[in-house]
Amino acid sequence: MFSGIGMIITRGIQGVKGADPEYFAIALATYYISVFLFSVRWKYILRGVGMEVPLGELFQANLAGLFMNNITPMSRGGGEFLRMLWVSKRSNVPMGISAVTVLYERILESVPVMFMTTIGILYFTSTQAILGLILGIAVVFIWIKWERFIEVTLRIFRVKVSEEDRARILALRNAHSVNLIGIAMSSAVWILDVTRLKLITLAFGLHISLVVIVFISVVNLILGIAAFTPGGIGVVEGGLVGAFTYVGLSPTIAVSVVVLERFISYVLGSVPGIIVLLTSGGREVWRALRSR
């Protein structure tokens, strides 16, 4: 049994060599465009609370955060905290404000995530319907209890803010232009994520329906959040291979697709973050992160 699994994995890895390099290059480009759009979204949210931070600084913070995500459990565990510290240390943004803006990104991102989950429901089972319902209820509850949510957030991160900064944070919910831009950027990023996965399958000559690709993307998101290994290593790969075989791919081809996707999102997604931490003052933020 184990020898058979090992043979499938070996053949799958070898199959990556047959991938179309043009599709691979475009898929890689969509990944870094997504990182840039994340930075644009963050800039507008920070602007919504009266903080101007250079876009290049936010782009570097996001790259460093992606590297941190890939070496800490539960996908966005360490990366989010590093981003908070980054803008606080390097751009003099109060820690309370940086923490709230990062969390606010997740709230805005939930809109396209719920939409994608709904599409996934059309293909899969009621399990995702339950997850989507829970997520929707959580977002509505936070929106209604916004002031209480801010108080809890500040307490969790053990930070104090002035009354002026607190007023800015509370007013963020009513900043309609910021919210529209944030949701638009979040939606664009998820469209690019789906596009990247589609391009990777096309690199192997596969023509998989868009609904199935969306379903796989939602599975990827859930696996990344739920995995307790650094960067989801092992859990994400195994789950994605299982999802691809469920929708009809052979185990060997499924392994090839997943290896190429993870090479982009995990390996090539981590390298720029390491470079940023080593060359752009990120070591100071890293030391601050370790001290906490």
N, C-alpha and C positions, 0 to 999 in steps of 0.2 A: 504493500500500500504506500509506504513512505517513499519507496524508490520510484513509484509511479508519479507521486506528487512532485518529487525532485526532478524527474524528467520533464514534466509539464512546465515547471518554473524555468528550467534550463532552456528549453525550447522557446519559451515565451521571451526570455531575455535576449536570446539569439535573434528572435524575430524582430526586435527593435531595429536591427541593422537594415531591415527592408523598408522602413518607414520613409515616406516621401519627405526629403529635407525642406522643400518649399512650404509644405503645410506645417512642418515643425517650426520653422522660422516665424511664420505668421502667428502660430499659437503662442510662441514665446513673446512676441510683440504685444499680444493682447494681455498677457500677464502684467507686463510693466506699465501698459496704459492704465490698467486697473489700479495699480499702486498710485499712479499720478492722479487719477480721479478721486481716490480716497483722500489724497492730500488736498485737492481742491475743496472737497466737501468739508474737511476739517477746518480749512482756512475760513470758509464762510460761517461755520458755526462759531469759531473763535471771534470772528468779526461781529457776530450777533451779540456777544457779551462784551464788546468794546475792546477786544484784543487784536492787534495787528501783528501777525507773525509771517515772515517771508515764506513764500510757497516752497522755495528750495529747502528751507529748514524743516518744514513739515514732511517733504518728500524723503529727506534723509532719516527723519524720525520713524517714518513708516517702514523704510527699508530695514532699519535696525530692529524695529518691532517684529517684522516678519521673521528675521533670524531668531529672535528671542522666542517667538511662538513655536519655531521648529525644534527648540531644545528644551521646551517646558511642556508639561502635560496639558491636556484639554485645550488644544489649539491656541486660543487667544489668552492663555493664562498670563505668562510673563510679558508678552509683547505689549499689551495694553498699559501695564504699569510702567514699562520703560518709556513709552510715548508720553505718558503724563509727566514723568520726571524730566524727559528731554526738553519739553517746552518750558517747564518750570525753571530748570537750571540754565538753559541757553537763551531763553527769550523772556525771562522774568515774568512769566505768567503764574499767578498764584496757584498753588497746588490744588486748592479746592475747585477753582475754575477749570483747570486742565482735566481734573478727574471727571467733572460733570460733563464737559464737552465730549470726552471720549465715550462716556456712557450714553450721551444723547445721540451719538452716531449710531449706536446699536438700536436705539428706539426707532430712528428714521429708517434704518436698514431692515427693520422688521416688516415694513410695508411690502417691498418686493419679495421678501422671503415668504410671507404668507401667500402672496400671489403664486409663487413658484410651487409652494406646497400644495395649493389647490389644484394646479395642473398635474402634480405628481399623483394626487388622489385619483384623477381620471384613469391612471394606469395601474396603480398599485392597490393597497388595502386601506382599511379604516384606521390603521395605526397612525399613519401620517395625518389623517383627519383629526384624530385626537390631539396630536402634537400641534397642529395648526390652530385648533380651538384653544388650547392652553396658552399658546403664544399670543393669540388675539386678545384673550381675556386679560393677560398680563399687561399688554400694551395699553389697553383701555383703562385698566385700573391705575397704572402709572400716570396716564394722562389726566385722569380725574383727581388723583391724589398727588399732583405734581410737587406741591410744596413739601408734603411729608416725604416724598421720594428724595428730594434734595437734602433734607435734614438727615435722613438715614445714610445717604451717600457720603456726606461730609463726616458723619460719625464713623462710618466704616473705614474711611481713609485717614481718619484722625487728623483732620485739618480744620483750621479756623479761617473764616473769611470776614471781611469787613461788611458792614450793613450795605454799603454801596455795591460791593461785588455780589452780595446775596440778592439784591434787587435786580441786578443784571441777569443773574442765573434764572431767577423766577420769571423774568420777562421773556426768556428765550422761547417759551412755548407759544407766545403770541407773535413771534417774529416770522410772519407768513412767508416772506421772500426767502429767508434762511431755510425754513422748513421745505419749501418747494424745491429749492436748489439741492438740499440734502437728499431728499427723496429721489430726485432726478439722477443725481450722481450715484446713489446706491443702486438704483434700477439699472443704470448704464453698466455698473460694475458686474452685476449679476448676469446681464445680457452677454458681457464679454466672457464671463466664466463659462456660460453655456456654449458660447461660440468657440472658446478654446477647446473644450471637450469634444465638440463636433469636429473641429479641425484635426484633432489628434486621431479620431476614428477615421476621418477621411485619409489621413496619412497612411493608413493600412488598407485603403480601398473599401472601407465599410460605409454603407449608407443606412444609417440608423435614424429613425424618425425623431423629430424635435421633441415630442412629448417624452419619449424614452430618455433622451439626453437630459431634459429638465429633471426627470425622475432621478437619474444617476447623480446629477448635481446636488439635489436635495439630500440624497443618501450620503454624499461626500461631506456636506455641511454637518449633518447629524453625527457622522462618524468622527469628524474632527473635533467637535465639541465634547462628545462623550468619551473619547479615548483618554486613558490615563497614562499612556506612554508618551515620552517626549516627542512632540510633533505628530503624535498618533501613529508612530512607526509600528508596523505589524498589523495593528487594528484597522487602519484606513485601507491599507493595501489589500488585506484579506477581505474586508467588507466590500470594497469596490469590485474585486474579482468575482465575488459571489453575486453581486448585483448584475454585473455584465453577463455572467453565465445564466442568470435567471432570465434575462431578456433574450437569450438565444445565442450568445457568442460561445465559441468553443473555449475551454479553459486556457489553451495555449494562446489564442488571440487575446483573450481577456487579460492575461498576464502581460502581454506585450503592450497593450493600450495603457494599463495601469502603471507599468514601469515608466513609460514615456511621460505620462501625466505627472507622476511624482518626481521625475527628473527635473521637470520644469518648475513645479510648485514647491518642491522641497529642496532639491540641490541647488538649482540655478536661482531659486528665490532666496536662498540663504547667503550665497556668496557676496552679493552687493552689501548686505547687512553687516557682514564681517568686515568688509573693507571700510564701510562708514564708521564702524565702532573703532577701528584702528587708526583712521586717518582724519576724521572730522570732529575730534573732540568727544567722541562717544565714550572713550574710556572713563572720563569723569562721570558721565551718567551711569555707566556700568558699575563703577565703584559705589556710587550713591544707591544704586539698585540693590547691590549685594549687602550693603550696610543695613538696609531696611528688612 
